């Protein structure tokens, strides 16, 4: 019976995974092609004209941004990339409990001889593997772009792998937090809105902490403080050691959120769907 839960978790997620992975791979190639259309001299002039607060906001020096690696590294913080990863993490996390209650499936599942913990673990594993595949898809699209598009300079595809790992860690943490919110709720859309608000508030807190010197301590209140794929990529030789420093808090946060979701779900009653 627990095998049926695993099959259901995969069946519910594979379409979103396949579509999102394909779009990320395509966007990874397309972004490199778009970068080839920009004249490097004009790009350097534009970067040098940016005010200091913009450079502080980005967190990357202008000298790094004018390199090929610096230009392509924007792929890993682009709004399209983030939207796809957020949609995956929030979509999978919200479907775990509140989505199952709203659809009526969970009321039936908990009456069967299954371990309640498997109701959380199976979707969590699928979401985690899916997050890794999405990060890999983006990186592979990036690789195809660098291999097929002529740029004004060279960039090693290996330099972008730590950034892809940081994207995976962020999605893992967000999926865990969304699952925790879902474990309390019965309405999937409310869970989605709460998870979205959590991400937006975290982004604002990170922004304030970066721009307001006296409020630098606020960075400890945002999980996105550990999400810096562009900075990690541009560290080059030190990227992997820095990657561990950034990714570990995200991975620990995701694990703790999933563990809390298991505790909440195992202790709560499942209401009848409306």
C-alpha positions as CSV (number, residue, x, y, z in Angstrom):
1,X,0.0,0.0,0.0
2,X,2.9,2.4,0.7
3,X,4.1,1.7,-2.9
4,X,0.9,3.2,-4.1
5,X,1.7,6.4,-2.2
6,X,5.1,6.5,-4.0
7,X,3.4,5.9,-7.4
8,X,0.9,8.6,-6.7
9,X,3.6,11.1,-5.7
10,X,5.5,10.4,-9.0
11,X,2.3,10.5,-11.0
12,X,1.2,13.9,-9.6
13,X,4.6,15.5,-10.3
14,X,6.0,14.1,-13.5
15,X,4.1,16.4,-15.9
16,X,5.2,19.5,-14.1
17,X,8.7,18.2,-13.8
18,X,9.0,17.3,-17.5
19,X,7.6,20.6,-18.8
20,X,9.7,22.7,-16.3
21,X,12.9,20.8,-17.1
22,X,12.4,21.2,-20.8
23,X,11.7,25.0,-20.4
24,X,14.8,25.5,-18.2
25,X,17.0,23.6,-20.6
26,X,15.7,25.7,-23.5
27,X,16.1,28.9,-21.5
28,X,19.6,28.0,-20.5
29,X,20.6,27.8,-24.2
30,X,18.5,30.9,-25.1
31,X,20.1,33.1,-22.4
32,X,23.6,32.4,-23.7
33,X,22.5,33.2,-27.2
34,X,20.9,36.5,-26.1
35,X,24.2,37.4,-24.3
36,X,26.0,36.9,-27.6
37,X,24.0,39.7,-29.1
38,X,25.4,42.2,-26.7
39,X,28.6,44.0,-27.6
40,X,31.1,43.5,-24.8
41,X,32.3,47.1,-25.0
42,X,28.8,48.5,-24.7
43,X,28.0,46.1,-21.9
44,X,31.2,47.2,-20.0
45,X,30.2,50.9,-20.5
46,X,26.7,50.2,-19.2
47,X,28.0,48.3,-16.1
48,X,30.4,51.2,-15.3
49,X,27.5,53.6,-15.4
50,X,25.6,51.8,-12.7
51,X,25.3,53.6,-9.4
52,X,27.0,52.2,-6.4
53,X,23.8,51.1,-4.7
54,X,23.0,48.9,-7.7
55,X,26.4,47.2,-7.5
56,X,25.8,46.8,-3.7
57,X,22.3,45.3,-4.4
58,X,23.7,42.8,-7.0
59,X,26.6,41.9,-4.7
60,X,29.1,41.5,-7.5
61,X,31.9,43.8,-8.6
62,X,31.6,45.5,-12.0
63,X,34.9,43.9,-13.0
64,X,33.4,40.5,-12.7
65,X,30.2,41.4,-14.5
66,X,32.0,42.4,-17.7
67,X,33.5,38.9,-18.2
68,X,31.8,36.2,-20.1
69,X,31.3,34.2,-16.9
70,X,29.8,37.2,-15.2
71,X,27.4,37.9,-18.0
72,X,26.2,34.3,-18.2
73,X,25.9,34.0,-14.4
74,X,22.8,36.2,-14.5
75,X,21.0,33.1,-15.8
76,X,21.1,31.7,-12.3
77,X,19.3,34.6,-10.7
78,X,17.1,35.6,-13.7
79,X,13.4,36.1,-12.9
80,X,12.4,33.4,-15.4
81,X,14.7,30.8,-13.7
82,X,13.5,31.8,-10.2
83,X,9.8,31.6,-11.2
84,X,10.2,28.1,-12.5
85,X,12.0,26.9,-9.4
86,X,9.6,28.6,-7.1
87,X,6.6,27.1,-9.0
88,X,8.0,23.6,-8.6
89,X,8.9,24.0,-4.9
90,X,5.6,25.6,-3.9
91,X,3.5,23.4,-6.2
92,X,4.9,20.2,-4.8
93,X,5.0,21.3,-1.2
94,X,1.4,22.6,-1.2
95,X,0.0,19.4,-2.8
96,X,1.4,17.2,0.0
97,X,-1.3,17.8,2.7
98,X,-3.6,20.7,2.0
99,X,-3.8,19.8,-1.6
100,X,-4.7,16.2,-0.7
101,X,-7.3,17.4,1.7
102,X,-8.9,19.8,-0.8
103,X,-9.1,17.1,-3.5
104,X,-10.5,14.5,-1.0
105,X,-7.7,12.0,-1.7
106,X,-6.0,12.3,1.7
107,X,-9.2,11.5,3.6
108,X,-9.2,8.1,1.9
109,X,-5.5,7.5,2.2
110,X,-5.3,7.9,5.9
111,X,-8.0,5.3,6.4
112,X,-5.9,2.7,4.7
113,X,-3.1,0.7,6.4
114,X,-0.3,3.1,5.5
115,X,2.4,4.9,7.5
116,X,1.5,8.5,7.9
117,X,5.1,9.5,7.6
118,X,5.2,8.1,4.1
119,X,2.5,10.6,3.0
120,X,5.1,13.3,3.7
121,X,8.3,11.4,2.8
122,X,7.2,10.2,-0.7
123,X,6.3,13.7,-2.1
124,X,9.4,15.1,-0.3
125,X,11.7,12.7,-2.1
126,X,10.0,13.4,-5.4
127,X,10.3,17.1,-4.9
128,X,14.0,16.8,-3.9
129,X,14.9,14.6,-6.9
130,X,12.9,16.9,-9.1
131,X,14.7,20.0,-7.8
132,X,18.0,18.4,-8.6
133,X,16.8,17.5,-12.1
134,X,15.7,21.0,-12.7
135,X,19.0,22.4,-11.7
136,X,20.7,19.9,-13.9
137,X,18.5,20.8,-16.8
138,X,19.3,24.5,-16.5
139,X,23.0,23.7,-16.3
140,X,22.9,21.4,-19.3
141,X,21.1,24.1,-21.3
142,X,23.8,26.5,-20.2
143,X,26.4,23.9,-21.4
144,X,24.8,23.5,-24.8
145,X,24.6,27.3,-25.2
146,X,28.3,27.7,-24.4
147,X,29.2,24.9,-26.8
148,X,27.1,26.2,-29.8
149,X,27.1,30.0,-29.4
150,X,30.1,32.1,-30.1
151,X,30.9,34.7,-27.3
152,X,33.5,37.3,-27.0
153,X,35.7,35.3,-24.7
154,X,35.7,31.9,-23.1
155,X,33.8,30.5,-20.1
156,X,34.1,27.0,-18.5
157,X,30.8,25.3,-18.0
158,X,32.2,23.7,-14.8
159,X,32.3,27.2,-13.2
160,X,28.5,27.4,-13.3
161,X,27.8,24.1,-11.6
162,X,28.1,25.5,-8.0
163,X,25.5,28.0,-8.9
164,X,23.2,25.3,-10.1
165,X,23.7,23.4,-6.8
166,X,22.8,26.6,-4.9
167,X,19.5,26.8,-6.9
168,X,18.8,23.2,-6.0
169,X,19.4,23.9,-2.3
170,X,17.1,27.0,-2.4
171,X,14.3,25.0,-4.0
172,X,14.7,22.2,-1.5
173,X,14.4,24.6,1.4
174,X,11.4,26.3,-0.1
175,X,9.7,23.0,-0.8
176,X,10.2,22.0,2.9
177,X,8.8,25.2,4.2
178,X,5.8,25.0,1.9
179,X,5.2,21.4,3.0
180,X,5.3,22.6,6.6
181,X,2.7,25.2,5.8
182,X,0.6,22.6,4.0
183,X,0.7,20.3,7.0
184,X,-1.3,22.8,9.0
185,X,-3.8,23.8,6.3
186,X,-6.7,22.3,4.4
187,X,-6.8,24.8,1.5
188,X,-4.0,24.4,-1.1
189,X,-4.4,27.9,-2.6
190,X,-4.0,29.4,0.9
191,X,-0.8,27.4,1.3
192,X,0.4,28.7,-2.1
193,X,-0.3,32.3,-1.1
194,X,1.4,31.8,2.3
195,X,4.5,30.2,0.7
196,X,4.6,33.0,-1.9
197,X,4.4,35.6,0.8
198,X,7.1,33.9,2.7
199,X,9.4,34.1,-0.3
200,X,8.5,37.8,-1.0
201,X,9.1,38.8,2.6
202,X,12.4,36.9,2.7
203,X,13.4,38.8,-0.5
204,X,12.5,42.2,1.0
205,X,14.4,41.4,4.3
206,X,17.5,40.3,2.3
207,X,17.3,43.5,0.2
208,X,17.0,45.8,3.2
209,X,19.8,44.0,5.0
210,X,22.1,44.5,2.0
211,X,21.3,48.1,1.4
212,X,20.9,49.4,5.0
213,X,24.2,49.1,6.8
214,X,22.7,49.5,10.2
215,X,20.3,46.7,9.4
216,X,22.8,44.1,8.2
217,X,21.7,41.8,11.1
218,X,18.4,41.3,9.3
219,X,20.1,39.0,6.9
220,X,19.8,36.3,9.6
221,X,16.0,36.5,9.3
222,X,15.9,35.6,5.6
223,X,16.6,32.1,4.2
224,X,17.5,33.8,0.9
225,X,20.7,35.2,2.5
226,X,22.2,31.8,1.7
227,X,20.9,32.0,-1.9
228,X,23.8,33.6,-3.9
229,X,24.4,31.5,-7.0
230,X,26.0,34.4,-9.0
231,X,28.4,35.3,-6.2
232,X,29.4,31.7,-5.8
233,X,30.0,31.3,-9.6
234,X,32.3,34.3,-9.7
235,X,34.4,33.1,-6.8
236,X,35.9,30.7,-9.3
237,X,38.6,28.6,-7.5
238,X,36.9,29.1,-4.2
239,X,33.4,28.4,-5.5
240,X,33.0,24.9,-4.1
241,X,34.2,25.8,-0.6
242,X,31.8,28.8,-0.6
243,X,29.1,26.7,-2.0
244,X,29.1,24.5,1.1
245,X,28.9,27.6,3.3
246,X,25.8,28.8,1.5
247,X,24.1,25.5,0.8
248,X,24.4,23.9,4.2
249,X,21.9,26.4,5.9
250,X,19.4,25.8,3.1
251,X,19.7,22.1,3.3
252,X,19.4,22.1,7.1
253,X,16.5,24.4,6.9
254,X,14.7,22.2,4.4
255,X,15.3,19.0,6.5
256,X,14.0,20.7,9.7
257,X,10.9,22.0,7.9
258,X,10.1,18.5,6.5
259,X,10.7,17.0,10.0
260,X,8.3,19.5,11.5
261,X,5.8,18.8,8.8
262,X,5.9,15.1,9.7
263,X,5.3,15.8,13.4
264,X,2.3,18.1,12.6
265,X,0.8,15.8,10.1
266,X,1.1,12.7,12.3
267,X,-0.7,14.5,15.2
268,X,-3.5,16.2,13.3
269,X,-7.0,15.1,12.2
270,X,-7.8,15.1,8.5
271,X,-11.0,17.2,8.0
272,X,-13.7,16.3,5.4
273,X,-13.1,18.3,2.2
274,X,-15.5,21.1,1.6
